[in-house]
């Protein structure tokens, strides 16, 4: 006797429904990594090499802008204000960078 493979609904063996993987938009990934490294730089006080951080040159430009603003905010408004600024400016900078679908202007952008 040969046993047939069937899905839970009685369908064919290969018709089982599996969830599709979700894709994180590039501007969200950018914001996450820029915010992460901005906090690392603020805590350590030094910049690393953008490539060792996994950033593009353009993302590194966003990071430097975010860190400069966060340092000023931390000095005048405190750590919480700086932390909120890191999140906000990382999101805004990355959204602007990826607004038209992605950076352009060469391989290092």
C-alpha positions in Angstrom: 0.0 0.0 0.0 1.3 3.4 -0.9 0.6 6.3 1.4 -0.1 9.7 -0.3 1.3 12.9 1.1 -1.3 15.6 1.5 -1.5 19.0 3.2 -3.7 19.6 6.2 -6.5 20.8 3.9 -6.3 17.7 1.7 -4.4 19.5 -1.0 -1.3 18.2 -2.8 2.0 17.7 -1.1 3.7 20.9 -2.4 0.7 23.2 -1.9 1.3 23.9 1.7 1.1 27.6 2.5 4.2 29.2 4.0 4.5 32.8 5.0 6.5 35.0 2.7 9.7 36.5 4.1 9.4 40.2 4.8 11.8 42.6 3.3 13.0 45.5 5.3 13.1 48.7 3.3 16.6 50.1 2.7 15.8 53.4 4.5 14.8 51.5 7.6 18.0 49.4 7.6 20.0 52.6 7.1 18.3 54.3 10.0 18.9 51.3 12.3 22.6 51.0 11.5 23.2 54.8 11.5 21.4 55.1 14.9 23.4 52.2 16.3 26.8 53.5 15.3 25.9 57.0 16.3 25.3 55.8 19.8 28.5 53.9 19.8 30.4 56.9 18.6 28.8 59.1 21.3 29.7 56.6 24.0 33.2 56.0 22.8 34.0 59.5 21.6 35.8 58.4 18.4 34.8 57.6 14.8 35.8 54.3 13.2 36.2 53.5 9.6 32.9 53.6 7.8 33.6 50.3 6.1 34.3 48.5 9.4 30.9 49.8 10.5 29.2 48.4 7.4 28.2 51.8 6.2 28.4 53.4 2.8 30.1 56.7 2.4 26.7 58.4 2.2 25.4 56.7 5.4 28.6 57.7 7.1 27.9 61.3 6.2 24.5 61.0 7.8 26.1 59.5 10.9 28.6 62.3 11.2 25.8 64.9 11.0 23.7 63.0 13.5 26.6 62.7 16.0 27.5 66.3 15.7 23.9 67.4 16.5 23.6 64.8 19.2 26.7 65.9 21.0 25.4 69.5 21.1 21.9 68.3 22.3 23.5 66.2 25.0 25.6 69.1 26.2 22.6 71.5 26.3 19.6 69.3 26.8 20.8 66.1 28.3 21.2 62.5 27.3 17.5 61.7 26.7 17.2 64.6 24.2 20.4 63.4 22.4 19.0 59.9 22.2 15.7 61.1 20.7 17.6 63.2 18.3 19.7 60.2 17.1 16.6 58.3 16.3 14.8 61.2 14.6 17.7 62.4 12.5 18.8 58.9 11.5 15.3 58.2 10.2 15.1 61.6 8.4 18.5 61.4 6.9 18.0 57.9 5.6 14.5 58.6 4.3 15.9 61.5 2.4 18.8 59.4 1.0 16.5 56.6 -0.2 13.5 58.7 -1.2 13.9 58.1 -4.9 14.7 54.4 -4.5 18.3 54.5 -3.6 21.5 56.5 -3.7 23.1 57.3 -7.0 26.2 59.0 -8.3 28.7 56.1 -8.2 29.6 53.0 -6.4 30.8 54.7 -3.2 27.6 56.7 -2.7 
